[in-house]
Amino acid sequence: MKDKSQSLASVKICAGAGDQAPGLELAGVDHQILVEIEASAQKTLKLNRPHWSAPANGDVAQFSGKNHKGADIPAGGLLCPPFSKAGKQSGGSIRKTNH
């Protein structure tokens, strides 16, 4: 266990354009890597946080965590099935609302 003077580290998959990552960063978490397959989301990550590691090949099916054994927090973004490719982007007619 780390003492309070050391920051926590995360490995984030399905990172999207950042979603929860900025909040974790504000809480003092260092992101070892953010894995995201969508090119537009990767571009947003790089634009907003150039110091974050977000590899160009962000396919979680090909990602290995072997190089990130020191991570304290495994994090994952939740897919939005009607709007994602996994959901065949069929949600165009669905109105998104804030909860």
C-alpha positions as CSV (number, residue, x, y, z in Angstrom):
1,M,0.0,0.0,0.0
2,K,1.3,3.5,-0.9
3,D,1.6,6.1,1.8
4,K,-0.4,9.3,1.5
5,S,2.4,11.3,-0.1
6,Q,2.4,9.0,-3.1
7,S,-0.2,9.5,-5.9
8,L,-2.3,6.6,-7.2
9,A,-1.9,5.4,-10.8
10,S,-4.6,4.2,-13.2
11,V,-4.9,2.2,-16.4
12,K,-8.1,3.3,-18.2
13,I,-9.7,1.3,-21.0
14,C,-12.5,2.6,-23.3
15,A,-11.4,6.0,-22.3
16,G,-13.5,7.9,-24.8
17,A,-12.6,11.6,-25.0
18,G,-11.7,11.6,-21.3
19,D,-15.0,11.2,-19.4
20,Q,-13.9,10.4,-15.8
21,A,-10.2,10.8,-16.4
22,P,-10.1,14.6,-15.7
23,G,-11.9,14.0,-12.4
24,L,-9.5,11.3,-11.4
25,E,-6.6,13.6,-12.3
26,L,-8.1,16.4,-10.1
27,A,-8.2,13.8,-7.3
28,G,-4.5,13.2,-7.7
29,V,-4.5,10.1,-9.8
30,D,-1.8,9.8,-12.4
31,H,-2.9,8.0,-15.6
32,Q,-0.3,5.5,-16.8
33,I,-2.3,4.9,-20.1
34,L,-5.7,5.7,-21.6
35,V,-6.8,3.1,-24.2
36,E,-9.3,4.3,-26.8
37,I,-10.0,2.9,-30.3
38,E,-11.9,5.9,-31.7
39,A,-9.6,8.2,-33.6
40,S,-11.7,11.3,-32.9
41,A,-11.6,10.6,-29.1
42,Q,-7.9,10.0,-29.2
43,K,-7.4,13.3,-30.9
44,T,-9.5,15.0,-28.2
45,L,-7.4,13.3,-25.4
46,K,-4.2,14.4,-27.0
47,L,-5.5,18.0,-27.5
48,N,-6.8,18.4,-24.0
49,R,-4.0,16.5,-22.1
50,P,-0.9,16.1,-24.3
51,H,1.0,14.6,-21.4
52,W,-1.4,11.6,-21.1
53,S,-0.3,8.4,-22.8
54,A,-3.0,7.4,-25.3
55,P,-1.6,5.0,-28.0
56,A,-2.7,5.2,-31.6
57,N,-3.7,1.5,-31.5
58,G,-6.3,1.7,-28.7
59,D,-8.0,-1.6,-29.3
60,V,-8.7,-3.1,-25.9
61,A,-8.7,-6.6,-27.5
62,Q,-5.0,-6.1,-28.3
63,F,-4.1,-4.2,-25.1
64,S,-1.8,-5.9,-22.6
65,G,-1.6,-4.6,-19.1
66,K,1.8,-6.4,-18.5
67,N,3.7,-3.1,-18.6
68,H,1.3,-1.5,-16.1
69,K,1.5,-3.8,-13.1
70,G,2.0,-0.9,-10.7
71,A,-1.4,0.6,-11.5
72,D,-3.6,1.0,-8.4
73,I,-6.9,1.7,-10.2
74,P,-8.2,-0.3,-13.2
75,A,-10.7,2.1,-14.8
76,G,-13.1,1.7,-17.7
77,G,-15.4,4.0,-19.5
78,L,-19.0,2.8,-19.9
79,L,-20.1,2.3,-23.5
80,C,-23.1,4.2,-24.7
81,P,-24.5,1.4,-26.8
82,P,-27.0,3.3,-28.9
83,F,-24.3,5.8,-29.9
84,S,-21.2,3.5,-30.1
85,K,-20.1,1.3,-33.0
86,A,-20.8,-1.7,-30.8
87,G,-24.4,-0.6,-30.8
88,K,-24.2,0.0,-34.5
89,Q,-24.8,3.7,-33.9
90,S,-28.5,3.1,-33.9
91,G,-29.4,5.8,-31.4
92,G,-29.6,8.8,-33.8
93,S,-33.3,9.2,-33.1
94,I,-32.9,8.8,-29.3
95,R,-32.8,12.0,-27.4
96,K,-30.0,12.0,-24.8
97,T,-30.9,13.5,-21.4
98,N,-28.9,14.4,-18.3
99,H,-29.8,12.3,-15.3
